[in-house]
Amino acid sequence: MLSYQHIYHAANFADVQKHALLAQVLKSLAVKPAPLCAFDTHAGRGLYALEDTEAQKNREFDNGITALWPQRAEAPPALRPYLDAVSAFNPDGTLSFYPGSAMLCRQMLRATDRLIATERHPGEFGHLQQAMAKGAAGAKPRIQTLLGDGLKTLVDNLPAAERRALAVIDPSYEMKTDYTDVPKAILRALKKMPQLCVFLWYPMLGAGGHRLMLTELVKSGVRDALVSEIRLDAPPQEHFRMTGSGILIINPPWPEAVMNDVTQAVTSRLPAKAFGDVFWLDNCRINPDTGLIVI
Ligand SMILES: C[S@@+](CC[C@H](N)C(=O)[O-])C[C@H]1O[C@@H](n2cnc3c(N)ncnc32)[C@H](O)[C@@H]1O
């Protein structure tokens, strides 16, 4: 039984990295007039109330959005789309609500676009449905919310009729099988739609499950795969003792410079000492002794 609830971690440093990059991806994909289909395979609840008891428990947002919020008026272009989206949910300037991946898609996609948001936890799904029905004002894409397995939804619905698609894959990695299921699903999805833009989040943990996942993708010959990693100097005790956070984008809609600018803009604003790194998975070699990629 799944017990993970993202509200406990909402708006932490990993969310800031993830959502600042996602906002740049959505902004860029919306430049071409042709419609787009976005899949959010692990949608969570869409909108997070930071004053809720769960969010307040560890206040992970203090090493996250709280640090960026007061500087939002002077934020660099790298953070602008993200902070504008967060501001839309907090019009009086008090930071109370935080939009997750599904809400960012809802906010930034156009009326001609489509969003398919899947969530497996029934309680989280209830929240998601409510959030998607309300959201912030403005044009919105056609939205389908589904209770179930997001990886299956993705693979089953490709290729998208729009011929342009984005897959946001943000698992909780509660089950070890996530580390094998995710690369399998990505490879199946790319086979059905090679131009798919894949946006994958992963935690960096001592056990190194993320490295197995990246290795699998390298061995399978995935190309055009850009990575952003933010490592904490002193990892906290909570959230599975996450030492860092990574985003992999396959078929990125912009050059490496955008990934660099966002990664550095986030890293340099966090109160906790952190290091940001950007690299192409294409350039990673496999260590013949360990069988794992060398990063
Ligand atoms: C890290 S959270 C998602 C956060 C969300 N993407 C955001 O940015 O706000 C992961 C979510 O995936 C859900 N989940 C876990 N396995 C799933 C699966 N196979 N399909 C769909 N949702 C799943 C969990 O219940 C949890 O709500």
PDBQT file of the ligand as one rigid body, heavy atoms in Angstrom, charges set to zero:
ROOT
HETATM    1  C1  LIG A 301       6.734  12.913  -5.894  1.00  0.00    +0.000 C 
HETATM    2  S1  LIG A 301       5.012  12.771  -5.826  1.00  0.00    +0.000 S 
HETATM    3  C2  LIG A 301       4.460  13.711  -7.185  1.00  0.00    +0.000 C 
HETATM    4  C3  LIG A 301       4.554  15.190  -7.041  1.00  0.00    +0.000 C 
HETATM    5  C4  LIG A 301       3.996  15.937  -8.205  1.00  0.00    +0.000 C 
HETATM    6  N1  LIG A 301       4.524  15.461  -9.456  1.00  0.00    +0.000 N 
HETATM    7  C5  LIG A 301       4.272  17.420  -8.074  1.00  0.00    +0.000 C 
HETATM    8  O1  LIG A 301       5.217  17.934  -8.680  1.00  0.00    +0.000 OA
HETATM    9  O2  LIG A 301       3.492  18.059  -7.386  1.00  0.00    +0.000 OA
HETATM   10  C6  LIG A 301       4.725  11.148  -6.422  1.00  0.00    +0.000 C 
HETATM   11  C7  LIG A 301       3.257  10.768  -6.528  1.00  0.00    +0.000 C 
HETATM   12  O3  LIG A 301       3.151   9.595  -7.327  1.00  0.00    +0.000 OA
HETATM   13  C8  LIG A 301       2.110   8.792  -6.829  1.00  0.00    +0.000 C 
HETATM   14  N2  LIG A 301       2.346   7.451  -7.401  1.00  0.00    +0.000 N 
HETATM   15  C9  LIG A 301       3.176   6.464  -6.973  1.00  0.00    +0.000 A 
HETATM   16  N3  LIG A 301       3.195   5.444  -7.871  1.00  0.00    +0.000 NA
HETATM   17  C10 LIG A 301       2.389   5.807  -8.899  1.00  0.00    +0.000 A 
HETATM   18  C11 LIG A 301       2.038   5.215 -10.150  1.00  0.00    +0.000 A 
HETATM   19  N4  LIG A 301       2.525   4.035 -10.525  1.00  0.00    +0.000 N 
HETATM   20  N5  LIG A 301       1.208   5.888 -10.977  1.00  0.00    +0.000 NA
HETATM   21  C12 LIG A 301       0.704   7.093 -10.614  1.00  0.00    +0.000 A 
HETATM   22  N6  LIG A 301       0.996   7.715  -9.447  1.00  0.00    +0.000 NA
HETATM   23  C13 LIG A 301       1.836   7.085  -8.609  1.00  0.00    +0.000 A 
HETATM   24  C14 LIG A 301       2.222   8.945  -5.344  1.00  0.00    +0.000 C 
HETATM   25  O4  LIG A 301       1.002   8.621  -4.720  1.00  0.00    +0.000 OA
HETATM   26  C15 LIG A 301       2.593  10.431  -5.211  1.00  0.00    +0.000 C 
HETATM   27  O5  LIG A 301       1.441  11.222  -5.061  1.00  0.00    +0.000 OA
ENDROOT
TORSDOF 0
